[in-house]
Amino acid sequence: MKRIETKEKVQNSETTAPRYSMHKYWGKKTAAGISQLIDRYTNPGDTIIDPFSGYGVFCCEAYLKNRNVIVNDLNPVANFIARNLFSKDLSINSVKTTWEKIKQDLSSYVQQWYQITIDDIDYIPISVLRSKEGKPLQFTFKDGRKTSIKDIPDDIATKICLKENNYIVEDWYPVVAVIENSRISACSEMTVEDLFTKRTLACHAKLLSLIEKYATGSEKDLLLIAFTANLANCSKLVPPIKTRGTLSQGAWMTGFYVGNTYIENNVMHYYENRLKKAIRGKEDFLTTLTGDLLSDQVSSTYQITNFDAKDLKIPDNSVDYVFTDPPYGDSVPYFEQSVIWNSWLKLTPDYQKEIVISDSNQRKKNREAFEDDIKQAFSEIHRVLKDNKYFSLTFHSLSGLEWKAVSNACISNNFKVVDYKWLEQKTLPPRQLNRLKTIKGDVLVTFIKSPTPACIRHYDNQDFTNIISNLIATNIKNGISDTNRIMMAIMEWILRNMVIVGDVDVFTVLNGNFLLGGDGQWSIK
């Protein structure tokens, strides 16, 4: 895993760079927004770890800047994505050749499933609008250079449904339960199979069997990452954006909600597009990796690990810099939602060790457990980080109580703030965009591991509430009156003054004591 040092400037380092678009994963940050941290807090040859690496954007940028990186995540699919992102011992031509073999075997199978004949004209639908009960209603098809829409006659719709009802899928597919959780519309006794129509299930199963038949090694992994990236695209989870038309597609973001209508996409058509995207991503990484060399050559390495962030199994004082984007409480139950990917890859995450707040009654993952787990994880960061070295974290949560868990963990582990700023995300979840009372974006804080004893402050709940209320009032008087900047000021005051927060939600203090106008500005009651 060694390579030769490349120039410090990494080209095309936005998250829109093809290498960061091979697969969906929640919480991706713009590489340009975090890459500067590598230059500021580390040197070539330093060792960096991200304990919650997710897609691996930060570690990839650090690796391309000649830092040794430990890409850690407990979620198996995150390890799989990272393995694809960092791999270099593969032949793109071999991937393309293998796909042509697969496509030759798959085409007739998919055609049997999707072909529709209306008035003696054969159509191969690209996308099909179906009712919640599964009835096909309309489809899109290529009409020369344009895409057209056609209604599906009732008799043909009935035949499609009858075929699906009677068909037995012979190729392997996952028979895995989805953890019941009303917050993400995971219903009782729901399985992964329920997320697909019978024909998309059958086509996915056939495609997977052909990948297994024809591909090996890193080439197989790249074909598989396109496969998992395509699963949600060709499930029941794609909603129509009705204001734009019945077959105008939305995108799956979170949860397993199936609307009154959904869009069923042609598995082969969409897979081929995803594979092209994966190939572009791999080519982008390899091109960047083999850029111009510096005269002063330094080797760098990467490790992809599956450690529990509360037990990193790394020697004490062995890391030069830590960057991480820890779990967002109950905003994203990563493992529960990743079942759509992990199950098809035959991967089983350790749900018990996940750091998360889950509304599922099947899991004992409440706020108290989250606070304890985050504190342990940050204690591990403190253990592996060298003295007087830096730790940066970016965090967003809709709940002040979840931010409390993170800030208390930082303070109790004697991390002292050296920099604090707002990192605005380019794409925001709908709940952030549509609510005036939520934070939009993420706070980016950098700490130093100080060997000197901490001076930690404690207040009782009433005193703390009064302090925060006065701080908000002062900020409003000084013209800082939107939710983002108010919360920014509160969080910074807490961290810089090393205040342990008790059972007080700062959002509750803001909402209960101040007025929010229609323009998104707060005022004093």
Protein Blocks (a to p, Z undefined) as FASTA:
>chain_A
ZZcdddfbaghiafklmklmmbgcehiacfklmmmmmmmmmcehiacddfblmnommmmm
mmmnopacddddfblklmmmmmmmmpcbbcfklmmmmmmmmmmmmmmmmmmmmpcceehi
acddfbdcddfkopafbdcddehjbccdddddfklmmmmmmmmmmpccfbdcdddddddd
fklopaehiafklmpcfklmmmmmmmmmmmmmmpgcjllmmmmmmmmmmmmmmmckbccd
fknojklccddfedjbdcfbdcdddfklmmmmmmmmmmmmmmmmmmmmmmccdfbdcddd
ddddfbdfklnopaehkbfbdcddddehjlpgfklmmmmmmmmnopacdfklpccddfbf
kbccdfklmmmmmmmmmmmmmmmpcghiacddddddfbfklmmmmmmmmmmnopacfbdc
ddddfbdcfklmmpmkbcedjddddddddfbdcddddddfklmmmmmmmmmmmmmmnopa
bfklmmmmmmmmmmmnopacdfddfklmmmmmcccdfkopacdZZ
